[in-house]
């Protein structure tokens, strides 16, 4: 049995925007977060390293020792032509940082818009056909293949998959791996974290999971317009925080829903310009991220701390030259070194000659973070209503999938 529960549980979680805002925005996110567990494990490893007076050595997160990685994900859910064309025109200068994901149902009669997307030369991926994830393998297979066939009509073969809303089921991931997808990204699985390989039984999927920050462009539903100063400042501070923490700048939005990012080009432009205003940030689409994370994963070495000579050296090294390593000997900073440097050996007294990243106070530490909130009491009537709505939606999606399949066969 897969280590994931067959129905991966999510719950409403609130995200901190700013001190003056009386309420926080919420999103349905995984009940449990591996991010918290990993942070505790890192603190434990560092404390043990400091206790034994030995360096903590780890693979660095980003290519060539960069501080962060910027990528923009655009989920194409609705097919609104005016909004989409506005977005494509705005995002053009940053197309190498962009990945678009097509929900097939919204574009089945709009091949001309898909051709505009293809002409941008950005990466294009699969966002299902029905904007839904089923519990059964066969329906998920059809849900993917209907959009694959649609994208093939404009000569696009998707490498990646983005889950709709917070829907997640392991049967979908099983199908994606069988079909050879390179990466996945689902809010129902992970949020605002480093990439990883999702667990599967005692092993992992071959696909890279790329978690994005959940706050894209739903602000207006909570009384904040996208062109407001509050939203602009939120993204500025979120990116600033992530730069200083060396976390990924993975931002997403909807380019083809009226009132969302496609209709607010100044915000899209501001996000891209702010993220890439830092000298030490690399960028690329989600396929680039997945390819990098696989190179990083494949780098191996026997790293030894030679206590007698107070130096670090790597034996039996195998890895891409853009994979760097961090060496930490105190709580307040780390040093980044290349694989070549490690193989030659690095005396700890010479670490000051290498790139240094300070780990002191992070600006805007609370911005974009999940905040504690009082548990919501749900009445029995509400629970029954939610169950009925879920059941009806599932039936409706099954019906839509059948009709789409029949229509394609007749065509």
JOVENTA-V888817 format. One record per backbone hydrogen bond with DSSP energy under -1.0 kcal/mol. NH is the residue of the N-H (numbers start at 1). CO is the residue of the C=O. If there is no record, write none. Layout:
BEGIN
NH/CO
NH/CO
END
This chain:
BEGIN
11/29
13/27
15/25
16/369
25/15
27/13
29/11
31/9
37/33
38/34
39/35
40/36
41/37
42/38
43/39
44/40
45/41
46/42
47/43
48/44
49/45
50/46
51/47
52/48
54/49
56/328
58/326
60/324
64/322
65/62
66/63
67/280
70/282
71/249
72/97
73/251
74/99
75/253
76/101
77/75
80/256
84/80
85/81
86/82
87/83
88/84
89/85
90/86
91/87
94/91
95/92
97/94
98/95
99/72
100/123
101/74
102/125
103/76
104/128
105/129
106/103
107/104
110/107
114/110
115/111
116/112
117/113
118/114
119/115
121/118
123/98
125/100
126/160
127/102
140/136
141/137
142/138
143/139
144/140
145/141
146/142
148/144
149/145
150/146
151/147
152/148
154/151
155/152
156/151
161/183
162/126
163/185
167/164
172/169
173/169
174/170
175/171
176/172
177/173
178/174
179/175
180/177
181/176
182/159
183/159
184/208
189/186
190/186
192/212
196/209
200/203
203/200
205/198
208/182
209/196
210/184
213/250
216/214
221/218
222/219
223/220
224/219
228/225
232/228
233/229
234/230
235/231
236/232
237/233
238/234
239/235
240/236
241/237
242/238
243/239
244/240
245/241
247/242
249/69
250/248
251/71
253/73
260/257
262/254
263/260
264/261
268/264
269/265
270/266
271/267
272/268
273/269
274/270
275/271
276/272
277/274
282/68
284/70
289/285
290/286
291/287
292/288
293/289
294/290
295/291
296/292
297/293
298/294
300/318
302/315
304/313
306/311
307/305
311/306
312/346
313/304
314/342
315/302
318/300
323/320
325/337
326/58
327/335
328/56
334/357
335/327
336/355
337/325
342/338
343/339
344/340
345/341
346/312
348/310
350/347
351/348
353/350
354/351
357/334
359/332
367/364
368/16
369/366
371/14
383/379
384/380
385/381
386/382
387/383
388/384
389/385
390/386
391/387
392/388
393/389
394/390
395/391
396/392
397/393
398/394
399/395
400/396
401/397
402/398
403/399
404/400
405/401
406/402
407/403
408/404
409/405
410/406
411/407
END
